[in-house]
Amino acid sequence: MEPLGWSGPDTTGILAPVLDAELEEYLLLAYMQRVEAQIRDRKLYPWLTEVGKRASQLTELRRRAGELGSSLSGELVGLDLPRAQLLRAGPDLGPMPEVLASVDRALPELRSALERGNGLREEYRSAISCEPVGLLPIAAQEGWLLLRQGKQAVAYAYEIPRVQAAQVAGAGHVNVRTRYCATFTVGLGYGYWQIKAELVRTGPLPNPAVFVFEASMELPRIETFLPLAKRMAYEWSMGAA
């Protein structure tokens, strides 16, 4: 990822600052406008994870640059007799001052978006109820998630691997693997127990964990509802383990 390249996630560069301050501001503005569009559409991911990574990278860069600057000694230019101190010119850091100026422009915007996104994540999560269908097995690390909005319940097989990736703040859902299975229409004669029976009949697990999630507001399924459901299932499963 390029923290100052604003070219989206999963890029291969380390740092690509634009040394034209006005151009850098336009690029940052364009990036934040794309983030704002996702916020308006109630889409949390992947932008929330991406912004968190960028903010962490730039914060770490700022810290390391401060350590580097304090460890370097510039050219000797004089002597302060009253204080008995040598006077040195500031070290030559090349383009680092321009890089840090770009960082200082970007960090407040990223942190503001991150704070807003985290608040929205909690708001949307509070609008989602989660209940198991029947008794949970002793090991609830695999099974099905039922995501319901309206009369439609979308079923995903899920699995929590034994070896898990290091978690990024706000991205606990990445440790839950899911695969779309089917979409069911819930009605008076066909509820969650019937859906669970169908999943058990067609699936490999004799007594799977089945969680049903119901959202009281309309949420984009892929970008918001599913990641939040995965996060909740992860916490529930780990608590039951």
Secondary structure, DSSP 8 states (H G I E B T S, - for coil): --TTT-S-SS-S-S----S-HHHHHHHHHHHHHHHHHHHHTT--TTHHHHHHHHHHHHHHHHHHHHHHHHH----EEEEETTTTEEEE-----TTHHHHHHHHHHHHHHHHHHHHHHHHHHHHHHHTEEEEESS---S--SEEEEEEEETTEEEEEEEE--SS-----TT-GGGGSEEEEEEEEE-BTTB-HHHHHHHHHHHSS-SS-EEEEEEESS---IIIIIHHHHHHHHHHHHHHH-
